[in-house]
Amino acid sequence: MNDHILKKISQIIIDSARKNETIEYNQISKQLGGAILPIRLNEPLGEISFRCIKHGFPPLSSIVVSHDTGFPGEGFFTWVAAKMGHPDLAPSKWDDFYSEQKNRVFNCGDWDSFIDQAFSSKKGTGKVANNVDLNKILASKGYLQGEQTQYYILTVKAFYENQQKGPYKYHVVVLEGDRILIQSTIEDNEKKQLLTPAKRKGIQLLLNYDSGIVFEEIKMMHYKPDRKGTELWEKEPSNSLNELILEERSLMLQQLSEEDIDSEKAQEESYYKDGKAIQYYGTRYERNPFNRGKAIAIHGVTCKACGFNFEEVYGERGKDFIEVHHIQPLYVLSEELEINPEYDLVPVCSNCHRMIHRKKDKILSIQELKDFIKKTPQ
């Protein structure tokens, strides 16, 4: 993409940011004289946001929104979020992420510096010096000290203490042996005290990769280019590393529990705001005894996803027990539907039913759940 066009788009967005206003895709296209259609703006916006993140600025694409939804495109919550250290941002967190980044863009008062740094044609003219070469540091394998472990979490300080102006950055790298699994960065335009956030980010990334990992399989190493003495790497003490892992695992489980509860609530009409017609998957028709009886009479009491039968496992207590799943989405404020139990309802066991609804923004079909079951080692 031509730098001249990228700079022009950046300046258009910055003009809106300075007025604390979002801007729509079609408005950018119009100001470009139609040179780029609204549907083709995703690529340049991605590149602009990448440069923002690289130079320590909030992503400008966070204030570029769709006319229909009032939100940025999906790529902002997936690709851009991943570049900022959120590789698997849950849809339930999208609103908060969007609000946070939008406010950061509105509150940033140094966009002229971004233009200078991101589109300067002269090497070495940037206002921030950074001589830390991450690839060279990793290639030296100085982190391989003492007994080796399966996983390494590395934090690499990418600035010197005498640096007077941000952005200040730590690289966070997760390795299996010497193979890079995940990379991220922690940045701040004002604060230099980023080591603790970098530690936590590394643990989060590793737990997201393998939630069942044990403490003994991990070593955390910290690199500082201006550390006194000849040794630039320092090992995180085992006791503090263990405490950090326990804390982050507890927070992760708490977040998962909150998301699970939220998904359960999302099956009820009362979860949604009054007056908003929205598609959702609910329990209104699943709980109707007439519908349940008809569905069971037609389909039987064996789970259509995994084949589980309650009577076979629990005997008389489980006889004729099964849950039913309504396979079509409902609409809040819609008229009552006429349900055909043969085609609209399907029997599933409690486990499968919960897995179908676990992610409120991604309800699984019976076939999709079957595919998950097939892929999982027995």
WOMOLIN-V59557 format. One record per residue. N is the residue number from 0. RES is the residue in three letters. PHI is phi in radians with two decimals (NA if undefined). PSI is psi in degrees with one decimal (none if undefined). D_LAST is the distance of its C-alpha to the last C-alpha in whole Angstrom. Layout:
BEGIN
N;RES;PHI;PSI;D_LAST, N;RES;PHI;PSI;D_LAST
END
This chain:
BEGIN
0;MET;NA;134.5;49, 1;ASN;-1.08;129.5;52, 2;ASP;-1.08;-32.3;53, 3;HIS;-1.09;-42.1;56, 4;ILE;-1.20;-43.4;54, 5;LEU;-1.05;-41.4;51, 6;LYS;-1.14;-41.3;54, 7;LYS;-1.10;-44.7;56, 8;ILE;-1.08;-42.7;52, 9;SER;-1.04;-43.9;52, 10;GLN;-1.16;-35.9;55, 11;ILE;-1.09;-45.9;55, 12;ILE;-1.17;-41.1;52, 13;ILE;-1.08;-38.2;54, 14;ASP;-1.00;-40.6;57, 15;SER;-1.21;-39.5;55, 16;ALA;-1.05;-39.2;53, 17;ARG;-1.19;-18.5;57, 18;LYS;-1.75;7.0;57, 19;ASN;0.97;43.4;54, 20;GLU;-2.22;142.7;53, 21;THR;-1.37;166.9;50, 22;ILE;-2.40;142.0;51, 23;GLU;-1.58;157.5;49, 24;TYR;-0.98;-44.1;48, 25;ASN;-1.19;-27.0;51, 26;GLN;-1.23;-38.0;54, 27;ILE;-1.13;-46.2;53, 28;SER;-1.02;-41.0;53, 29;LYS;-1.13;-42.1;56, 30;GLN;-1.22;-19.6;58, 31;LEU;-1.53;4.3;57, 32;GLY;1.23;24.6;59, 33;GLY;1.35;10.6;56, 34;ALA;-1.10;-30.5;55, 35;ILE;-2.27;125.9;51, 36;LEU;-1.20;151.7;50, 37;PRO;-0.92;-39.6;48, 38;ILE;-1.21;-16.2;45, 39;ARG;-1.73;7.7;45, 40;LEU;-1.45;-11.1;46, 41;ASN;-1.03;-42.8;42, 42;GLU;-1.13;-52.1;42, 43;PRO;-1.11;-35.5;45, 44;LEU;-1.13;-37.8;44, 45;GLY;-1.09;-43.2;41, 46;GLU;-1.15;-40.4;43, 47;ILE;-1.11;-44.1;46, 48;SER;-1.14;-37.5;43, 49;PHE;-1.05;-42.9;42, 50;ARG;-1.19;-36.6;45, 51;CYS;-1.01;-50.8;46, 52;ILE;-1.11;-42.1;43, 53;LYS;-1.03;-38.6;44, 54;HIS;-1.72;11.2;47, 55;GLY;1.46;23.5;46, 56;PHE;-1.96;155.1;47, 57;PRO;-1.18;150.9;45, 58;PRO;-1.22;120.1;44, 59;LEU;-1.06;-28.4;46, 60;SER;-1.14;-11.2;44, 61;SER;-1.20;-16.3;43, 62;ILE;-1.89;11.1;46, 63;VAL;-1.71;115.4;46, 64;VAL;-2.17;159.9;45, 65;SER;-1.38;141.8;45, 66;HIS;-1.08;-33.9;47, 67;ASP;-1.38;-40.1;45, 68;THR;-1.81;-23.5;43, 69;GLY;1.34;10.4;45, 70;PHE;-2.17;159.7;42, 71;PRO;-1.10;165.5;41, 72;GLY;-1.21;168.3;39, 73;GLU;-1.03;-32.1;35, 74;GLY;-1.04;-28.0;35, 75;PHE;-1.13;-37.8;37, 76;PHE;-1.51;-10.7;34, 77;THR;-1.95;-67.9;32, 78;TRP;-1.19;-52.1;33, 79;VAL;-1.13;-44.1;36, 80;ALA;-1.03;-40.4;34, 81;ALA;-1.09;-39.8;32, 82;LYS;-1.13;-21.8;35, 83;MET;-1.69;8.4;36, 84;GLY;1.69;15.6;33, 85;HIS;-2.14;72.6;31, 86;PRO;-1.14;-24.8;28, 87;ASP;-2.29;59.6;26, 88;LEU;-1.18;117.5;29, 89;ALA;-1.14;137.8;28, 90;PRO;-0.93;-29.3;30, 91;SER;-1.17;-16.3;31, 92;LYS;-1.75;-1.0;32, 93;TRP;-1.08;-43.2;34, 94;ASP;-1.03;-47.3;37, 95;ASP;-1.14;-41.9;38, 96;PHE;-1.09;-44.8;37, 97;TYR;-1.07;-47.2;40, 98;SER;-1.08;-41.9;42, 99;GLU;-1.11;-47.4;42, 100;GLN;-1.24;-36.6;43, 101;LYS;-1.07;-44.7;45, 102;ASN;-1.15;-35.8;47, 103;ARG;-1.10;-40.8;47, 104;VAL;-1.12;-45.7;48, 105;PHE;-1.09;-34.0;51, 106;ASN;-1.54;-8.6;52, 107;CYS;-1.32;124.1;52, 108;GLY;-1.91;17.7;56, 109;ASP;-2.25;43.0;56, 110;TRP;-1.22;-23.0;55, 111;ASP;-1.09;-36.2;58, 112;SER;-1.16;-37.5;56, 113;PHE;-1.06;-45.4;53, 114;ILE;-1.04;-42.8;55, 115;ASP;-1.08;-44.5;57, 116;GLN;-1.34;-40.0;54, 117;ALA;-1.38;-24.5;51, 118;PHE;-2.21;19.8;54, 119;SER;-1.26;131.8;56, 120;SER;-1.55;-7.5;57, 121;LYS;-1.87;127.3;59, 122;LYS;-1.23;140.6;57, 123;GLY;1.44;6.4;57, 124;THR;-1.70;-1.9;59, 125;GLY;-1.12;158.9;56, 126;LYS;-1.46;-11.6;57, 127;VAL;-2.08;122.0;54, 128;ALA;-1.54;135.6;54, 129;ASN;-2.59;104.1;50, 130;ASN;-1.84;16.5;50, 131;VAL;-1.55;115.8;47, 132;ASP;-1.71;102.2;45, 133;LEU;-1.07;-44.6;41, 134;ASN;-1.06;-40.3;40, 135;LYS;-1.17;-40.0;43, 136;ILE;-1.11;-44.1;42, 137;LEU;-1.19;-38.2;38, 138;ALA;-1.13;-27.8;40, 139;SER;-1.27;-20.1;42, 140;LYS;0.96;35.6;38, 141;GLY;-1.18;-14.5;41, 142;TYR;-1.33;-12.6;38, 143;LEU;-1.44;81.0;36, 144;GLN;-2.08;138.4;38, 145;GLY;1.18;-151.7;38, 146;GLU;-1.20;130.1;34, 147;GLN;-1.42;151.3;32, 148;THR;-2.16;172.1;28, 149;GLN;-1.23;-42.4;25, 150;TYR;-2.08;145.9;26, 151;TYR;-2.22;134.3;30, 152;ILE;-1.92;118.6;31, 153;LEU;-1.97;134.2;35, 154;THR;-1.98;130.1;37, 155;VAL;-2.14;111.4;40, 156;LYS;-1.21;121.8;44, 157;ALA;-1.84;27.4;45, 158;PHE;-2.65;164.5;49, 159;TYR;-1.82;152.4;51, 160;GLU;-1.08;-24.2;53, 161;ASN;-1.44;0.8;56, 162;GLN;-1.18;126.9;55, 163;GLN;-1.64;-16.0;57, 164;LYS;-2.42;142.4;55, 165;GLY;-1.27;175.3;51, 166;PRO;-1.40;146.3;49, 167;TYR;-1.78;136.6;47, 168;LYS;-2.41;143.3;44, 169;TYR;-2.10;131.7;41, 170;HIS;-1.46;140.9;38, 171;VAL;-2.14;122.7;35, 172;VAL;-2.25;132.1;33, 173;VAL;-1.95;126.0;29, 174;LEU;-2.14;151.2;28, 175;GLU;-1.94;108.0;26, 176;GLY;1.18;-119.5;28, 177;ASP;-1.95;16.1;31, 178;ARG;-1.70;124.9;29, 179;ILE;-1.26;124.3;29, 180;LEU;-1.65;-48.4;26, 181;ILE;-2.55;142.8;28, 182;GLN;-2.24;147.7;32, 183;SER;-2.70;177.4;34, 184;THR;-2.41;152.0;37, 185;ILE;-2.05;125.1;39, 186;GLU;-2.32;152.9;43, 187;ASP;-2.69;138.2;46, 188;ASN;-1.34;-18.0;49, 189;GLU;-2.13;-43.9;51, 190;LYS;-1.49;138.7;49, 191;LYS;-1.71;-16.9;48, 192;GLN;-1.43;79.8;46, 193;LEU;-2.02;3.7;43, 194;LEU;-1.13;-47.3;41, 195;THR;-1.08;-46.5;39, 196;PRO;-1.02;-35.0;38, 197;ALA;-1.18;-40.3;37, 198;LYS;-1.02;-49.9;35, 199;ARG;-1.11;-38.9;33, 200;LYS;-1.08;-43.4;32, 201;GLY;-1.07;-43.0;31, 202;ILE;-1.14;-41.9;29, 203;GLN;-1.04;-44.5;28, 204;LEU;-1.10;-41.9;27, 205;LEU;-1.21;-41.4;25, 206;LEU;-1.17;-33.0;23, 207;ASN;-1.18;-32.1;22, 208;TYR;-1.31;-41.9;21, 209;ASP;-2.58;93.6;19, 210;SER;-1.21;-18.5;19, 211;GLY;-1.64;9.6;17, 212;ILE;-1.12;147.1;20, 213;VAL;-1.84;153.7;22, 214;PHE;-0.97;-39.6;26, 215;GLU;-1.14;-15.4;26, 216;GLU;-1.58;2.2;25, 217;ILE;-2.12;139.4;27, 218;LYS;-2.28;136.6;31, 219;MET;-1.98;129.8;33, 220;MET;-2.22;143.9;37, 221;HIS;-2.11;130.8;39, 222;TYR;-1.92;129.3;42, 223;LYS;-2.25;120.5;46, 224;PRO;-1.17;-21.0;48, 225;ASP;-1.97;24.3;51, 226;ARG;-1.16;138.4;50, 227;LYS;-1.20;143.4;53, 228;GLY;1.65;-174.3;53, 229;THR;-1.58;-20.5;51, 230;GLU;-1.58;115.4;48, 231;LEU;-1.59;-12.9;46, 232;TRP;-1.80;145.0;42, 233;GLU;-2.39;135.3;42, 234;LYS;-1.49;136.1;39, 235;GLU;-1.22;128.4;37, 236;PRO;-0.99;142.9;38, 237;SER;-1.03;-41.3;35, 238;ASN;-1.16;-41.4;36, 239;SER;-1.25;-35.0;36, 240;LEU;-1.10;-43.8;33, 241;ASN;-1.08;-41.8;31, 242;GLU;-1.10;-43.1;33, 243;LEU;-1.09;-42.0;32, 244;ILE;-1.10;-44.9;29, 245;LEU;-1.09;-41.5;28, 246;GLU;-1.11;-47.8;31, 247;GLU;-1.18;-36.6;29, 248;ARG;-1.14;-39.4;25, 249;SER;-1.12;-43.5;27, 250;LEU;-1.13;-37.8;29, 251;MET;-1.13;-43.9;26, 252;LEU;-1.13;-37.4;24, 253;GLN;-1.11;-42.9;27, 254;GLN;-1.12;-42.4;27, 255;LEU;-1.09;-39.8;24, 256;SER;-1.12;-42.3;25, 257;GLU;-1.10;-40.7;28, 258;GLU;-1.18;-38.0;27, 259;ASP;-1.13;-44.3;24, 260;ILE;-1.11;-40.6;28, 261;ASP;-1.09;-39.4;29, 262;SER;-1.16;-37.2;27, 263;GLU;-1.11;-45.2;27, 264;LYS;-1.11;-31.1;31, 265;ALA;-1.19;-9.1;31, 266;GLN;-1.48;-3.7;30, 267;GLU;-1.89;141.7;34, 268;GLU;-1.05;-34.0;37, 269;SER;-1.12;-14.3;39, 270;TYR;-1.20;-28.6;36, 271;TYR;-1.66;150.1;38, 272;LYS;-1.13;143.8;42, 273;ASP;-1.05;136.7;45, 274;GLY;1.48;-2.1;46, 275;LYS;-1.78;112.8;43, 276;ALA;-1.35;111.5;42, 277;ILE;-2.40;144.7;38, 278;GLN;-1.40;137.1;35, 279;TYR;-2.73;165.7;32, 280;TYR;-1.86;121.2;30, 281;GLY;-2.29;-177.1;31, 282;THR;-1.91;4.4;30, 283;ARG;-0.94;-45.6;34, 284;TYR;-1.58;-23.1;33, 285;GLU;-1.14;-32.8;30, 286;ARG;-1.53;-8.7;32, 287;ASN;-1.19;120.6;35, 288;PRO;-1.09;-33.7;35, 289;PHE;-1.15;-46.2;36, 290;ASN;-1.10;-43.0;34, 291;ARG;-1.08;-45.0;31, 292;GLY;-1.08;-44.7;33, 293;LYS;-1.10;-43.9;33, 294;ALA;-1.09;-42.9;30, 295;ILE;-1.17;-38.4;28, 296;ALA;-1.10;-35.4;31, 297;ILE;-1.42;-46.5;30, 298;HIS;-1.77;-14.4;26, 299;GLY;1.52;-171.9;25, 300;VAL;-2.05;21.2;23, 301;THR;-1.76;133.6;20, 302;CYS;-1.03;127.8;18, 303;LYS;-1.33;-11.1;18, 304;ALA;-1.65;-49.4;15, 305;CYS;-2.04;-8.3;12, 306;GLY;1.48;8.1;14, 307;PHE;-1.22;138.7;15, 308;ASN;-2.22;120.4;18, 309;PHE;-1.10;-39.0;20, 310;GLU;-1.15;-36.2;22, 311;GLU;-1.13;-28.7;20, 312;VAL;-1.69;-42.0;18, 313;TYR;-1.84;2.0;21, 314;GLY;1.18;-141.3;24, 315;GLU;-1.02;-34.5;27, 316;ARG;-1.14;-28.4;27, 317;GLY;-1.69;4.0;24, 318;LYS;-1.09;131.3;26, 319;ASP;1.12;15.6;27, 320;PHE;-1.69;134.3;25, 321;ILE;-2.93;153.4;23, 322;GLU;-1.67;159.5;24, 323;VAL;-2.12;145.4;25, 324;HIS;-2.05;129.7;25, 325;HIS;-1.50;114.7;28, 326;ILE;-1.44;-10.8;27, 327;GLN;-1.81;144.7;30, 328;PRO;-1.21;151.4;31, 329;LEU;-1.79;171.3;34, 330;TYR;-2.27;124.3;38, 331;VAL;-1.04;140.2;39, 332;LEU;1.23;8.0;43, 333;SER;-1.43;162.6;42, 334;GLU;-1.20;158.6;44, 335;GLU;-1.03;135.5;42, 336;LEU;-1.63;151.7;40, 337;GLU;-1.62;116.1;40, 338;ILE;-1.63;134.6;36, 339;ASN;-1.83;102.0;35, 340;PRO;-0.99;-25.7;32, 341;GLU;-1.22;-37.8;31, 342;TYR;-1.91;-22.5;31, 343;ASP;-1.73;-21.0;30, 344;LEU;-2.11;145.5;28, 345;VAL;-2.47;137.5;25, 346;PRO;-1.34;133.4;23, 347;VAL;-2.47;150.8;20, 348;CYS;-1.28;167.9;18, 349;SER;-1.07;-41.2;19, 350;ASN;-1.09;-49.8;16, 351;CYS;-1.13;-38.8;16, 352;HIS;-1.08;-40.6;19, 353;ARG;-1.17;-39.5;19, 354;MET;-1.18;-35.6;17, 355;ILE;-1.03;-42.0;19, 356;HIS;-1.69;3.2;22, 357;ARG;-1.07;-38.5;21, 358;LYS;-1.83;110.5;23, 359;LYS;-1.13;-23.0;27, 360;ASP;-1.66;1.7;27, 361;LYS;-2.59;80.0;24, 362;ILE;-1.37;129.6;24, 363;LEU;-1.47;147.0;21, 364;SER;-1.42;166.8;21, 365;ILE;-1.05;-41.6;19, 366;GLN;-1.15;-40.0;18, 367;GLU;-1.10;-39.6;18, 368;LEU;-1.17;-39.9;15, 369;LYS;-1.02;-40.1;13, 370;ASP;-1.11;-39.2;13, 371;PHE;-1.07;-43.9;12, 372;ILE;-1.10;-39.9;9, 373;LYS;-1.13;-35.3;9, 374;LYS;-1.36;-19.6;9, 375;THR;-1.47;125.8;6, 376;PRO;-1.05;136.0;4, 377;GLN;-1.46;none;0
END
